[in-house]
Amino acid sequence: MQDILINWSPQETRVAVVEHGAVQELHVERTLERGLVGNVYLGKVQRVLPGMQSAFIDIGLERTAFLHVADLVAPFTPGSRGAAAPVDREPSRAAQVPIEKQVFEGQSLLVQVIKDPIGTKGARLSTQISIAGRMLVFLPQDNHIGVSQKIPLAERDALRQRLLALAEAAAQGDGGQGASSHGGFILRTNGEDASDAELGDDIAYLRKAWSRIREQALRMPPMSLLHQDLSLLQRVLRDLTTEETTSIRIDSREQYELLLRFGREFMPQAAGKLQHYTGERPIFDLYNVDDEITQALGRRVQLKSGGYLVIDQTEALTTVDVNTGGFVGARNFDETVFKTNLEAAQAIARQLRLRNLGGIIIVDFIDMARDEHREQVLAEFRKQLARDRVKTTAGGFSQLGLVEMTRKRTRESLAHMLCEPCEACGGQGIVRTARTVAYDALREILREARQFTPREFRIVAPPQVIELFLDEESQHLAGLSDFIGKPISLQAEPAMGQGQYDVVLL
């Protein structure tokens, strides 16, 4: 049984996946840190540079974006009908057509951002549109059916034929006409074990999204945003909701209604599980999610038996060390070690999901003398890993008693998202970012305002946090002040560490 909790605020969206009463996954998205990659715009050609074989495209951003001839394949223009021609995948042939013979100044082009703006450089664009789904990537300008190369070669042909049959069946269901009956698909790695129903739902969603993009391209003016990569709220319905999900609770009425409309159009089954949370307590307090976040940012994880884990994340890999700690057991040393390792196997699988640790992971269980104990611990570990929605592989015990495993990287780890290297310790430790501290302070004020009615709230924090409130977060601070009906003042305290703050009630 699975519950999903969504804590929404104008500056940040946080999602907790709860299974059997325990938090298993955490997802965080910040409004000011959302990238542009994947966004589709109706751009307008500003300049064509034959010498650089490039063009500058205005898509409504502060700086014009950049389109190179290598990324210019079968461009779709608002005046065209139907799907664009199949993509020419031979660079040598594509290079024979100069960019000045393919686009002209003032022309409207359907483009997609493939690289975010960096410094003084604008975004990089492509006319090859791709729309990512949960298990598939849709290529509306290409009729190719592909399979991720990370899937074993022996399985690719069968998966390709299966996906081709599903795509053709969906096209016939659409009547075989229009853009919705064309397009290619690429099966992503996490779709390897998907059912026909799941793949069919993904195909329907992606084709519907493309139809909407084309319709908007025909009626909206140039420099318009036609499609934005799904927000975390929308990805909850697409990626996180399963048959085991019993409820999706969100604490914002406005976002609940927006998400409900989105779900009814694209994912009606998931939309039926949406609920607006109206409880007195903050929604994350229901399962002590904030405490879980604090623990997930630390190295040490305490086990109920008295043992503990030490988790260290490096650039190349993550190590997990299991220790008995204060657990002495009631029978003998072998049983003590066995029970500690069994509990650790469950805790490690949960921590990998909670912290979103990926790549190579080395687990150092406590040495066990008996082979049957090692087999049982390994079986329990694999059983817990099987519940992970992210692909994992775990080997057996090595000669040194280590278990080597891998977990696919899908996004930044929780520590990389919420923390940054500490200058004071030369990068050996981590502290919460100024924005994380600022948001913690805002949540603390909201929590205190529900219990007390002071004349004023004052945030005492390091200068970098106060500077953030005065600049980028000033709107959010003012919005919270209006919401609670109390003034909020600021006081910089240079003696405080960056991860520290205090909320004073005056």
N, C-alpha and C positions, 0 to 999 in steps of 0.2 A: 504494500500500500504506500502511495506516494502523495505528499502534499507539497504544493509550491507556494511560497510566500513572496510577495513583491512589495518592497518598500520604495516608494517613489517620492522624489523631491525635484524641484526645478533644476538642481545642479547635478543630481546623481540618481541612478537607478540601481537598486541592489536586489538580487534574487537569491533565495535560499531554497534548495531542494531537500525536503525532509522525508526520510524513509523510516518507518517503524519508530517514529518519535525522535530520531536523531538526525542532525544536519549532515548531509552527505556531500553537497556541492554548494559553492558560492559563486555568483557571477556579478560583476560590477561594471557599469558603464557610466562615464561622466560626460556631461553635455559638452563641455569645452574641449574634450579630448577625442571626440568622434572624428575619424578621418573621412576623406572624400572618395577613397578608392571604392570602385563599384558603382558610384553614382552615374546616372545617365542624364545628359543634358542635350538640349537642342542648341547647338553652338552656331556662331556666326563667324565666318572667315574674315579676319581683319587684314592680314597681310600674307602673301605667299612669297617665300624666299627661295627662288630656284637654285641659288648658289649653295644653300644649306639643305636643299631638298626637304624643306620644312614649311610649316604654316603656323601662324599665331591665330588661335581661336578664342573668341570672347564667349565665355560661358556664364558671365554674370558675377565673377569673382573679382577681388581687388586687382589681381594681375591676370593678363591674358594667359591662356594655356598653350601648350606646345604639342604639335602633331608632326611626327616625322613620317616620311614616305613609307618606311618599313611597317608602320602601324596603320597605313591607309589601305584597307582592303574592303572592296565592295561597299562603299559608303551608302547608307540609306538617307535619302532626302525626303522632306515632307511631301514633295510633289509626286514621288514614286508610289506605285500601287503594288500590293502583294509583298512577299518577302524579297530581300535583296538576292542577287545571284549567288550561287555557291562560291565559297572563298577559294581563291587561287592560293594554294599552299606552297607553290614553288617560288622562292625568293628571287631566283635568277630571272624568271619571267616577269614577276611583279616589278623588278627593278628597271625593266625596259621602258616602263611608262613613267615619265617624269611627273613630279607632283603638280607642276603648272598646267599639265594637260588633264589632270583629274579634278582639281578644285580651283575656284576662282574667288576673288574678293567679293564679299557681300553674300556669298552662298550660305545657306543653312545646312548644317550637317548634324546627324545624330551621332554623338560621341560619348565615350565612357572613360572615366578617370582610371588610369592604371598606376599612377604614382602621385602621391600627395605633393603639394607645394613645399619646397624646402628653401629656407632663407629668402633670397631674392628671385629664385627660380619659380616659375609658375607650374601648375600641374601638368603632367604628361598624359596625353590622350590616345585613344585608339578608336577606330570606327568598327572594329570587330567587337560586337556586343556579346557579352556572356552574362547570364543571370544564374546566380548560385542558389540552389535549393538545399534541402536537408541531406539528400543522398545523391543528387544529380546536379550537373551544370548544364544549362540549356544554351545552345548556340543557334539563335534564330536565323542566322544568315548562312548556315551550313547544314547539310543533310547527313553529316558523318555521325556514326554511332561508335563511341570509344569507351575504353575501360582503363582506369588508372593503372599505370605501370607498376605500382606498388603491390597490386594484387597478383598472386602467383600466376605464371604463364599458363599453367595447365587449366586454370579456371576461367581464363578470360574469354575464350571462344563461346563457352556455354552461357556466360553472363551477357555477352554481346548479343547473341541470338535471342535470349530471353528479353533483353531490353528493347531490341528491334521489334519483337512481336507486340510488346506492350505499347510502344510508340505508334505502331501502325494501327493497333486497335483503338487507341485514343484518337488518332486522326480520322478514322472511319466514323467514330462517334460524333466528331465535329462536322461530319458531312463531307469531309475531304476537300473543303474549299477554304480559301482565305489563309492568312498568315498562320493561324493556329494549327493548320494541318501540315506545316513545314517545320523544318528545324532539326538540328542534331542534338545529341545528348552525350555527356561523358559521365560514366558511373564513378563516383568518388569512392575512396577506400572504405568509408564507414557505411557504404551501401552494399558491401559484399554479401552480407547475410540478411538483407532486407527481403520482406515478403513482396509478392506481386501487388498486394493492396497498398503497401507503403510506397512502392515505386510509382504506382498509378496515381496516388494522391499527389506525389511530387510533380509528376508530369502535368497533371491538370493545373496545379498552382502556377508552375513556371509558364505554361502557355497563356494562362489568364493574365499573368503579370506582363508578358510581352504584348498581348493585345491591348492592354491599357496604355503601355508606352507608345505604341503606334497611333492610337486614337488621340492621345495628347499631343503628339508631334504634329498632327494634322491641324489642330485647332489652337495651339498655344503659340505665343510669339517667341522669336529667337531669344537665347540666353535664359531659357526656362529650365528648371530642374524637373525632369520627367519621372525619374525613378531614383529612389534612395535605398541603399542597402538597408535591410531591415534593422530596426532598433532592437535593443535587448528585450524590450517588452514584446515585440512581435516575434522575436526568435524563441521566446518562451513557448508560444503556441506551436511554432514550426518544429523546433528542435528538442525541447525538453518534455513536452507533454506526450505521454504514452497511454496505453490501455490501463496501466496500473495507477495512473494519476486519478485521485478521487476529487481533488479540488485545487483551484488556482485562486488564491486570495490576494487582492491588491488594495492598498489603503488610500487610494486616490479616486474619488468619484469621477472626475474629468477623464483620467486615463483609463478607468474601467470602461466608460462608455465608448471611448475611441477604440480601445482594444476589442470590445465586444462587436463593434461594427466591422472591424478588420477581420475578426475571427468568423463572423457569420458569412462573410463574402468568400474567404479563402479556406478556412478550416472550421467548418461548422461543428464537428464533433468536439474539438478542443474548446470552442467557444461556449459549449454547454456546461463546461466545468468552471467557468469564471464566476467569481463572487466578489462583491464589494465588502471589504472589511471595515466595520464601524465600531470595533471595540474600544474601550477606554485606554487600554494599554497599547503602547507601540507594537506594531505587528511582529517585529523581530524579538520582542520580549517573550512571546509565546513559547519559544524554544531556546531562549538564551543565545540567540544567534551572534550578538555582539561579543559575548564571552568566547564563543567558538572562533570568531575572527581573531580575537586577541591571542588565543592559544595557537591558532594556525600560523601566526607570525613569529612564534617563538621556536627555539631549537628543541626544547624538551617537551615531551607529551607524557603525562602521567597515566599509568594503567590502573584499573580498579584494584588489582591484586596487590599493588605496591611497587611493581616493576615500572619501567619507563622506557621510552624511545628517545633517541637523539637523532634529529634529522638535519643534515647539512646539505645545502644546495650550492653547487659550483657551476662553472660554465660548461664543463664537459659531462658531468653526471651528478646524481644525487645519491647520498649514502644514508642508510638507516641502520642504527646500532640498537640492539635490544639488550637491556640490562635487567637483572632480577631486582635490584634496588632493595627495598625493605621487605620483599616477599620471601619468607623462609620456608613456607609450606608446612604441611602437617604430617607427611609420611617420610619421604626420603628426598635426597637431592635430585635424582633423576626425574621424579614426579614434579618437583618444584620447577625445574627447567622446562619440562614438557608443557605444563600448564601456562607458564609465562609465555612460551613461544606460541601456543595456541591463541592466547589472548592478543599477543602482539600481531599475529597474522591478520586478525580481524581489524585491529586498530590501524595497521599500516595501509591496508587496502582503502580504508575510509580516509586516512590522511592524504593519500595520493589524490583522491577525488576532491577533497576539501581544499587542498592547497594548489590543485591543478598542476602537479608535478609531471613533467614529461621527459622524454629522452631515455638515456640509460640510467637504471636504478640498481644499486647494489644493496642487498639486505644482509646484514650480519646477525643471524639468529644466534642465540646462546648454543654452544656446542652440546650436542646430544649423543649419548653413547649408543643408544639402541636404534637400529634401522627402522623398526616399526614406528617409533616416535617421529623420526624425520619424515617418513612417508605420510603420516597423518597430518603433520604440520604443513607440509607442502600441498597436500590435498585440500586442507582448509584454506590455505592462502589462495590457491587457484579458484576455489569456489567463491571466495569473496571478490576476487578480481573479475569474475564472470559477470558480476552485477554492474560493473562499470560500463557506461555508454561509450567510453573511449576505448579503442582497440588496445589490448595489452597482450604481451607474451611473457611467460615466465619459464625459465629453465629449471633444472634440478639443482641439487647441492653440488658445488664444485669440490675439488680436493681440499680446499681451504675452509670448507663449510659455509661458503657464501652462496646466496641465490642471486643470479643475474636475471634481470627482466627489463623490458622496454615498455613504455607507454607513449602513445602517439601525442605529439605536441599539437594542440588545437588553438591555444591562445596563451597569453602571458600568464605566468604563475601568479598566485594571489600576492606573494611577497613582492614581485616585480611591479605589480599593479599599484599596490598601496604604499610601498616604501621606496627609498632611494639610498644609495651608498652614503655612509656617514663620513663627512670630511674630518671630523674630530678623531676617528679611529683609523684613518687611512684606508677606508674601504673594507675593513675586516668585519664590520657589523652593519646593521641597518636600523634606520629610524623612520617613523612615519613622515610622509611628505607634508609640507605646509598646508596643502589643500586638504589632505586627509584630516589633519588636526583641526582645520577650519570647519570642515563638515562635522567632525565629532563635537565641536563646540556648539554648532547650530543645533544638532540633535539634542545635546545636553540642555540647551535653553528651552527647546520645545518640551522636553520631558519635565523640566522644573516648572515651566509655566502651567502645566496641568495640575500641579500640586500646590504651588504657592502663588501669591499675588503681590510681589514686591513692587516698589515704585519704579525700579529700573534694574536691568541686567547689565553687568559689565564683564567683558571678556578680557582676561589678563593672559597674554601669550607672548612668545618671542617676536621680535620686530618683523621677521619675514612673514609670519602669519598675519600680523596686523596690517602690513603692507598689502597683502592679498585681499583682505577685507576692504581696504580703502580703494582698491583698483578693480580687479577682475570680479571679485565676489561682492562688490558693493550693492548690486541689484538684489542678489539673493539675501543679503543681510537686511536690506530695507524691506524686502518682501516678508521676511520672517517677523520683523518688528511690527509691520502693519497687521500681520495675521494674529499675533498674540496681544496686540494693543498696548505694548510697552516699549519704551525707548531702550536701545542697546548701545552702550558706549564701549570704547576700546581703550586699552592701556597696554603699551609695549613694555616688556620686561626683558632686557638683554641678558639677565642672569639665567633665564630659563633655557633649557635645552629645546631643540626643535620639536621633539615629540611631546612636550609638556604644554599644558594650558590650565586655566582655572576660570570658572564662571562664578562671579560674585553677585549676590542678591542684595540690592541696596533699598 
